[in-house]
Amino acid sequence: MTPVQTSFTLSSASQVTAPPLNQAPALSNFFVTGQGDYILFNASGVFDLFPYSVTNLNKQLYGFYVVLPTSITGQGLTVMQAAADDLVAQMKAKGFSIDSMTAYQLNDTTDGRQVYYFRPNDGANDTNANISSSWPVLHLPVHTGADVSTTPKAISMNANTMNELASKGVLFAGSGNYTVGGGSYPTMSASSLGINAPDANLMGIVYSGITRVLTYTHATVTDTYNIVDAETNKVIKVLTKVGQDGTQYSRKGFIDSLVALGLDPAMYVNTDINVNDGTLTDDITLTPAQWSSGQTFVAGHTYTVTVGRVKTSVTGHDSNLIAGPKTTWTASDNFDGATDINGKALQLVDVKVTGSVNTQVPGDYSVTYGYVDSQGNNVSKKVVVHVTATQAWVSAHDSNLIAGPNTTWTPSDNFNGATDANGKPLQLSDMTVTGTVNPQVTGGYSITYSYVDSQGNYVSWTAGVYVTASKASVKGHDSNLIAGPNTT
């Protein structure tokens, strides 16, 4: 589609003045060509014009005029100004000294043809221009006529003779008050066209055999729609609409839904379809993308339809728990997140949770987090919660002591070792020791070593310490001795 632009029409020549010239311009290539022998009805395209294809000995650049053939119209002043800005950019790249160029739409000619005037800034010149490899080109956007009674059967462009210059000339240079007689670029008065031009005289090409006649014809036009995956930026499908120029078709039912596009709703989002020009439900007129052609089967416009991917997701993770009185579990413990069809974050309350966990009983418990999006896509994540028995453990041993003043006892004497819930070794200082031993008094003593792990599991070991009396003894007997020198 081509936007409608509002043009500004000059009411008199006094509203704009021509650049000050000190000689008539030197010109070349002031003609228009077309492809083939036909001009297509209802077409949009560009005239490629070369207003500055020869240097003018460092003089002020002239303004130039485009007089469109009958039935050909410009695409609006805003679009024309954009074309002028593009021409200036090209000229700067080729060394022209130019700051700006302003586009104006003048009043129509006496016979109803549109006229556009392009004025470079004062002081613009070609002092350092280099156009030896290529010329700067004005891509002039135009529309061709519809198949109506006011549209001629053919158009003629470029003048074979001086008498044809006013009626067939398209590109003219403003020469101010300078006149040139004869040759390939003679002048004619602006008044002969009936326009309020800022230049009194215009120069255009006259050359035998240069006239180009194009016959209006209808064409079969193909509009192309490239369907692009928004995530990969790759074309996933190409749709076309084919018909005679000027006919309309509706995008509704063609590109406005996944069903119309033939795309999988499990992969793409029905509400995330966008077209680069217009809306998804516009009525579109088949318009040739070129204004002239050597054939009657031509390309129309190419559009890009971007389709967003389904972003529905649920994520979670497996985990390990140790069974015990203090062990707890909630569905949020293994839930990492979820998104809706457009990638917007969801909360756990939006997700269906199936399964539960008994934290007191060892085993593997499956829990599933599921979500159904707006297109019916069901996504889920299954996680496993592994509940294992505690590895907490305490070990001690019985022992025997003999009562006596030198006999001692400490809790470490009967402690073998212990581990926590994860099997990590513990110290005696981590234990609770219940009971005591009096090593001076015989008897049986119970000592309990206990530990409560992080999950509340209680483990213990009771050791016996047996204190017995000493069995030490001394024996002797009475006797009688007779004193004497030999008695020992």
C-alpha positions in Angstrom: 0.0 0.0 0.0 1.1 3.6 -0.7 0.2 6.3 1.9 -1.7 9.3 0.6 0.3 12.5 0.9 -0.9 16.1 1.0 0.9 18.2 -1.6 1.6 21.9 -1.4 0.7 23.8 -4.5 2.2 27.2 -5.2 -0.3 29.9 -5.9 2.2 32.2 -7.6 5.8 32.2 -8.7 6.7 34.8 -6.1 6.5 32.1 -3.4 9.8 30.6 -4.5 12.7 32.1 -6.4 15.1 30.3 -8.7 18.8 30.0 -7.8 20.8 32.9 -9.3 22.6 31.7 -12.5 25.2 33.5 -14.6 24.8 31.3 -17.7 22.5 28.8 -19.2 23.0 25.3 -17.8 25.0 22.6 -19.6 22.8 19.5 -19.8 22.9 15.8 -20.8 20.6 12.8 -20.5 17.4 14.8 -19.8 15.1 12.0 -21.0 12.9 9.2 -19.6 12.9 5.5 -20.5 10.6 2.7 -19.7 10.8 -1.1 -19.7 9.2 -2.8 -22.7 6.3 -1.4 -24.7 3.7 -1.2 -22.0 2.6 1.1 -19.2 0.7 -0.7 -16.6 -2.6 0.5 -15.2 -2.8 1.1 -11.4 0.9 0.8 -10.9 3.3 2.3 -8.5 7.0 2.8 -9.4 9.7 5.3 -10.0 11.0 7.4 -12.8 14.8 7.3 -12.8 16.0 10.8 -13.8 19.5 12.2 -14.1 19.3 16.0 -13.6 23.0 16.4 -12.9 24.8 14.1 -15.3 27.3 16.7 -16.6 29.3 19.3 -14.6 28.7 23.0 -15.1 32.2 24.4 -14.7 31.8 25.1 -11.0 28.8 27.3 -11.4 25.6 27.5 -9.2 23.5 24.4 -9.6 20.2 25.1 -11.4 16.8 24.0 -10.2 14.9 21.4 -12.3 11.3 20.6 -13.2 9.5 17.3 -13.7 6.4 17.5 -15.9 4.6 14.2 -15.6 2.8 12.7 -18.6 -1.0 12.8 -18.7 -2.4 10.2 -16.2 0.9 9.9 -14.3 0.8 11.4 -10.8 3.4 11.8 -8.1 3.1 10.0 -4.8 2.8 13.2 -2.8 5.1 16.0 -1.8 6.4 14.3 1.3 7.5 11.4 -0.7 9.0 13.7 -3.3 11.0 15.5 -0.7 12.4 12.2 0.5 13.5 11.4 -3.1 15.2 14.9 -3.2 16.9 14.2 0.1 18.2 10.9 -1.3 19.5 12.7 -4.4 21.4 15.2 -2.2 23.0 12.3 -0.3 24.2 10.8 -3.5 25.5 14.1 -4.8 27.4 14.7 -1.5 29.0 11.3 -1.9 30.2 12.3 -5.4 31.8 15.5 -4.2 29.1 18.1 -5.0 29.0 21.1 -2.7 25.3 21.0 -1.7 23.4 21.3 1.6 19.8 20.8 0.6 17.2 20.5 -2.1 13.6 21.5 -1.6 10.7 19.8 -3.5 7.7 21.9 -4.5 4.5 21.0 -6.4 3.6 23.8 -8.8 0.2 24.3 -10.4 -0.7 21.8 -13.1 0.0 22.6 -16.8 -2.7 24.0 -19.0 -3.5 20.4 -20.2 -3.7 19.1 -16.6 -0.3 17.5 -16.0 1.4 17.6 -12.6 4.6 19.6 -12.2 7.2 19.3 -9.5 10.1 21.7 -9.0 13.4 20.8 -7.2 15.5 23.7 -5.9 19.1 23.3 -4.6 20.3 25.7 -2.0 22.0 29.0 -3.1 25.7 28.3 -3.4 25.3 24.7 -4.4 27.9 23.8 -7.0 29.8 20.9 -8.6 33.3 22.3 -7.9 34.8 19.0 -6.7 32.2 16.6 -8.2 33.3 13.4 -9.8 30.6 11.7 -11.9 32.8 9.7 -14.2 31.7 6.3 -12.9 28.0 7.0 -12.4 25.5 9.9 -12.2 23.4 10.8 -9.2 19.8 9.6 -9.9 16.5 11.0 -8.7 14.2 8.1 -8.0 10.9 9.9 -8.6 7.9 8.0 -7.1 4.8 7.9 -9.3 1.4 6.3 -9.8 0.0 5.4 -13.2 -3.6 5.9 -14.2 -6.6 3.7 -13.7 -8.5 2.1 -16.5 -11.0 5.0 -16.9 -12.1 7.2 -19.8 -9.7 10.0 -18.9 -6.6 7.8 -19.1 -5.1 7.9 -22.6 -4.5 4.6 -24.5 -0.8 5.4 -24.5 1.7 8.0 -23.2 4.5 9.7 -25.1 7.6 10.9 -23.4 10.6 12.9 -24.7 10.4 15.3 -27.7 11.5 14.5 -31.2 11.0 18.1 -32.3 10.8 21.5 -30.8 7.1 21.6 -31.4 6.7 18.5 -29.1 8.8 19.8 -26.2 5.9 21.4 -24.3 3.7 18.4 -24.7 6.1 15.5 -24.4 9.1 16.8 -22.4 9.4 15.4 -18.8 12.7 16.7 -17.3 13.6 20.4 -17.6 16.3 22.6 -16.2 15.5 26.1 -15.1 17.6 28.6 -17.1 16.3 31.8 -15.5 16.3 34.5 -18.1 18.8 32.8 -20.4 17.5 31.4 -23.7 19.1 28.9 -26.0 17.9 28.4 -29.6 18.4 25.1 -31.5 20.6 22.2 -30.5 19.5 19.3 -28.4 18.6 21.4 -25.4 16.7 24.5 -26.5 14.7 26.7 -24.1 11.0 27.4 -24.0 9.1 29.8 -21.9 7.6 28.5 -18.7 4.4 30.3 -19.6 4.0 28.0 -22.6 3.1 25.3 -20.0 0.8 27.5 -18.1 2.7 27.1 -14.8 3.9 29.6 -12.2 7.6 28.7 -12.5 10.3 30.6 -10.7 12.4 30.4 -13.9 11.2 32.4 -16.9 12.7 29.7 -19.3 13.1 26.0 -19.2 15.5 23.8 -21.1 14.6 20.3 -22.2 15.9 17.7 -24.6 14.8 17.6 -28.3 16.3 14.8 -30.3 15.0 13.0 -33.3 13.8 9.4 -32.5 13.9 9.9 -28.7 10.2 9.8 -28.2 9.1 6.8 -26.1 5.5 5.6 -26.6 4.1 3.2 -24.0 0.7 1.6 -24.4 -1.5 1.2 -21.4 -2.4 -2.4 -20.6 -3.6 -4.5 -17.7 -1.3 -6.9 -16.0 -1.6 -10.0 -13.8 -0.1 -8.9 -10.5 1.3 -11.2 -7.8 1.5 -9.9 -4.2 3.9 -11.9 -2.1 3.7 -12.4 1.7 6.8 -13.8 3.4 5.8 -15.4 6.6 8.7 -15.0 9.1 9.4 -16.7 12.4 9.9 -13.9 14.8 12.4 -15.9 16.8 14.7 -17.2 14.0 13.9 -14.3 11.6 13.7 -16.9 8.8 11.0 -17.3 6.2 8.9 -20.3 7.0 6.2 -20.0 4.3 5.4 -17.8 1.3 1.8 -16.9 0.4 0.7 -15.1 -2.8 -2.3 -13.3 -4.1 -2.7 -13.2 -7.9 -5.1 -11.1 -9.9 -5.5 -8.3 -12.4 -4.2 -4.9 -11.4 -6.8 -2.7 -9.7 -8.7 -5.6 -8.2 -9.0 -5.9 -4.4 -8.6 -8.8 -2.0 -9.1 -8.9 1.7 -6.4 -9.9 4.2 -9.1 -11.1 6.5 -9.1 -14.9 6.3 -5.8 -14.8 4.4 -3.1 -13.7 6.9 -5.0 -12.7 10.0 -4.9 -16.1 11.9 -2.9 -19.2 12.3 -5.6 -21.1 10.5 -5.4 -18.8 7.5 -1.6 -19.1 7.5 -1.7 -22.8 8.0 0.6 -22.7 11.0 0.7 -25.0 14.0 -0.9 -23.5 17.1 1.4 -25.6 19.2 4.3 -23.6 17.8 2.9 -20.2 17.0 0.7 -17.6 18.7 -2.5 -16.6 17.1 -2.5 -13.1 18.7 1.1 -12.4 17.8 0.8 -12.0 14.0 2.0 -8.7 12.5 2.3 -7.3 9.0 4.9 -4.7 8.1 2.4 -2.5 6.1 -1.2 -1.9 7.1 -3.3 -4.2 9.2 -4.1 -7.9 9.1 -7.7 -7.2 7.9 -7.1 -4.5 5.3 -8.6 -4.6 1.8 -5.6 -4.5 -0.6 -5.6 -3.3 -4.2 -3.3 -5.3 -6.5 -0.8 -2.7 -7.8 2.2 -3.4 -10.1 5.4 -2.5 -8.4 6.8 -1.1 -11.7 5.1 1.4 -13.9 6.3 0.0 -17.3 6.9 -3.5 -18.4 7.7 -5.7 -21.4 5.3 -8.3 -20.1 1.8 -8.6 -18.6 2.7 -10.8 -15.6 4.4 -8.6 -13.1 5.3 -8.5 -9.4 3.1 -6.5 -7.0 4.2 -5.7 -3.5 6.1 -7.9 -1.1 5.0 -7.9 2.5 6.4 -9.4 5.6 4.2 -11.2 8.1 5.9 -11.9 11.4 4.6 -14.6 13.6 5.6 -15.0 17.3 6.4 -18.4 18.7 4.6 -20.0 21.6 6.5 -19.3 24.8 4.5 -21.4 27.1 6.8 -23.2 29.6 6.9 -24.8 33.0 10.2 -25.6 34.8 11.1 -27.5 38.0 13.8 -29.5 39.5 14.4 -32.8 41.4 15.4 -32.6 45.0 16.6 -34.8 48.0 15.1 -34.8 51.5 16.0 -36.6 54.6 13.0 -38.1 56.4 12.4 -36.8 59.9 9.9 -35.0 62.2 11.2 -31.6 61.2 11.3 -32.3 57.4 8.7 -30.3 55.4 7.8 -30.0 51.7 5.6 -27.6 49.7 5.0 -27.5 46.0 7.0 -24.3 45.7 10.1 -26.1 46.8 10.6 -27.8 43.4 8.9 -25.1 41.2 11.3 -23.0 39.2 8.9 -21.0 37.1 6.3 -20.9 34.3 5.4 -18.6 31.4 2.2 -18.1 29.4 1.9 -18.2 25.7 3.5 -14.8 25.2 6.3 -15.4 27.7 4.8 -13.6 30.6 5.8 -15.0 34.0 3.2 -17.0 35.8 2.8 -17.7 39.6 2.5 -21.1 41.2 -1.2 -20.5 41.7 -1.6 -20.5 37.9 -0.1 -23.9 37.7 -1.8 -27.3 38.4 0.2 -29.4 40.8 -0.3 -33.2 40.9 1.3 -35.4 43.5 2.4 -35.1 47.1 5.4 -35.9 49.3 5.4 -37.8 52.6 8.4 -36.4 54.3 8.3 -39.0 57.1 8.6 -42.0 54.9 11.6 -42.7 52.7 10.8 -43.2 49.0 10.7 -41.5 45.6 7.8 -39.2 45.0 6.7 -37.8 41.6 5.2 -34.3 41.4 3.9 -32.8 38.1 3.5 -29.1 37.4 1.1 -28.5 34.5 -0.3 -25.5 32.6 -2.7 -25.1 29.7 -2.3 -21.9 27.7 -4.9 -19.9 25.8 -4.5 -22.0 22.7 -4.9 -25.3 24.6 -1.2 -26.2 24.6 -0.6 -28.4 27.6 2.9 -28.2 29.0 4.1 -29.9 32.1 7.3 -30.7 34.1 7.6 -33.9 36.2 10.1 -33.8 39.1 11.1 -36.4 41.6 11.6 -35.8 45.3 13.9 -38.4 46.8 13.2 -38.9 50.5 15.9 -41.0 52.2 16.4 -42.3 55.8 18.7 -40.3 58.0 22.3 -41.5 58.3 22.5 -40.3 61.9 24.1 -43.0 64.1 25.7 -43.3 67.6 27.9 -46.2 68.8 29.3 -47.0 72.2 30.5 -50.1 74.1 30.2 -51.7 77.5 33.2 -51.8 79.9 34.4 -53.1 83.2 36.2 -51.2 86.0 37.7 -52.3 89.3 36.8 -50.0 92.1 39.6 -48.3 93.8 41.1 -45.0 94.7 43.0 -44.8 91.5 40.2 -45.8 89.2 38.8 -43.1 86.9 36.1 -42.8 84.2 35.1 -40.3 81.5 32.3 -40.4 78.9 34.9 -40.8 76.1 35.9 -44.1 77.6 32.8 -45.8 76.2 32.1 -43.6 73.1 32.9 -45.2 69.7 31.6 -42.5 67.3 28.6 -40.9 65.7 27.4 -39.4 62.4 24.9 -36.7 61.5 21.9 -36.9 59.1 24.3 -36.8 56.1 26.8 -39.3 57.4 29.3 -36.7 58.5 31.4 -37.7 61.6 30.5 -36.1 64.9 32.5 -35.4 68.1 31.6 -36.4 71.6 30.9 -32.7 72.3 28.0 -33.0 69.8 26.4 -35.8 72.0 24.1 -35.5 74.9 25.5 -37.9 77.6 23.1 -39.1 80.3 24.3 -41.0 83.4 27.5 -41.1 85.4 29.9 -43.6 86.9 31.4 -43.7 90.5 34.5 -45.7 90.0 35.0 -46.0 93.8 31.7 -47.8 94.3 30.9 -51.2 92.9 27.8 -51.6 90.8 26.4 -51.4 87.2 26.1 -48.0 85.6 24.1 -47.1 82.4 25.5 -44.3 80.2 23.4 -43.1 77.3 24.9 -41.2 74.3 22.1 -39.5 72.3 21.9 -37.1 69.3 19.0 -35.3 67.5 19.8 -34.6 63.8 18.8 -31.6 61.7 15.5 -33.3 60.7 14.6 -34.1 64.3 15.5 -37.8 64.2 16.6 -39.1 67.6 19.4 -41.7 67.8 21.1 -43.1 71.0 23.2 -45.9 72.4 23.3 -47.0 76.1 26.5 -48.5 77.3 27.0 -50.4 80.6 29.9 -49.7 82.9 30.4 -52.4 85.5 32.5 -51.5 88.6 33.6 -54.5 90.6 35.6 -54.9 93.9 39.2 -55.6 93.7 40.2 -59.3 94.3 43.7 -58.4 95.6 44.6 -60.4 98.9 47.5 -61.2 101.3 47.9 -64.6 103.2 50.3 -65.6 106.1 50.6 -68.1 109.3 51.7 -68.2 112.9 55.1 -69.9 113.9 57.4 -70.6 117.0 61.1 -70.0 117.0 63.9 -70.9 119.7 66.3 -68.2 120.3 69.9 -69.1 119.6 73.0 -68.2 117.7 71.9 -70.2 114.8 68.2 -69.1 114.6 67.3 -67.1 111.5 
